[in-house]
Amino acid sequence: MNKNQVNKLLNRHLETWSESDVEIRKALIQEIYTEDVEVVDPFSVIVGRQTLNNFITELQNKYPGYLFELSKDIDSHNHIARLNWRYGPPDNPDTITGQDIFVISAGRIERLFVFVDGLKNDHSQ
């Protein structure tokens, strides 16, 4: 994929995570994620499109009215990309910030690693 295609895919990713209509979101998930998509965030590992849709619904229920937006330009090379985001209500869009790292396969998101800024690691080594 070229940079424009990656940028379009990752912007659709943000659109998907902000979409409140479950059926529209389901169609977006079908379009941009592999069937066995794996999402690793600080709290869980999610596998599969339906599980992802359920996770996004739960997130939106926890933070009603919050939207995801880009906070920096998307960076990509080969089959990986990173995206810096902000998540919050329209009057405070930087409420939560973080970064997503993607593995892209055949034009779809295959793996997603989510980092949330400011989280304390409870598993000190």
Residue pairs with C-beta under 8 A, 6 or more apart in sequence:
1 9
1 79
1 104
1 107
3 76
5 107
6 74
6 76
6 81
6 104
7 74
7 76
9 32
9 104
9 107
9 108
9 109
10 74
10 76
10 81
10 83
10 100
10 102
11 70
11 74
12 28
12 31
12 32
13 32
13 83
13 100
13 102
13 109
13 112
14 68
14 69
14 70
14 83
14 85
15 28
16 25
16 28
16 29
16 32
16 56
17 56
17 59
17 68
18 66
18 67
18 68
19 25
19 28
19 56
20 60
22 53
22 57
25 53
25 56
26 49
26 53
29 49
29 52
29 53
30 49
32 108
32 109
33 49
33 52
33 108
33 109
33 110
34 105
34 106
34 108
34 109
34 110
35 48
35 49
36 47
36 48
36 110
37 46
37 47
37 48
37 49
37 52
37 108
37 109
37 110
37 111
37 112
38 45
38 46
38 47
38 110
38 111
38 112
39 45
39 46
39 47
39 52
39 55
39 111
39 112
39 114
40 46
40 111
40 112
40 113
40 114
41 113
41 114
41 116
42 114
42 115
42 116
42 119
44 55
46 52
46 55
60 66
63 87
63 96
65 89
65 90
66 87
66 88
66 89
66 95
66 96
67 87
67 88
67 89
67 90
67 93
68 85
68 86
68 87
69 85
69 86
69 87
69 93
70 83
70 84
70 85
70 86
71 84
71 85
71 86
71 94
71 97
72 84
74 81
74 82
74 83
75 81
75 82
75 83
76 82
79 103
79 104
79 105
80 101
80 102
80 103
80 104
81 101
81 102
81 104
82 99
82 100
82 101
82 102
83 99
83 100
83 102
84 97
84 98
84 99
85 97
85 98
85 99
85 100
86 93
86 94
86 95
86 96
86 97
87 93
87 95
87 96
87 97
87 98
88 94
88 95
88 96
89 95
96 116
96 117
97 116
97 117
97 118
98 114
98 115
98 116
98 117
99 114
99 115
99 117
100 112
100 113
100 114
100 115
101 112
101 113
101 115
102 109
102 111
102 112
102 113
103 109
103 110
103 111
103 112
104 110
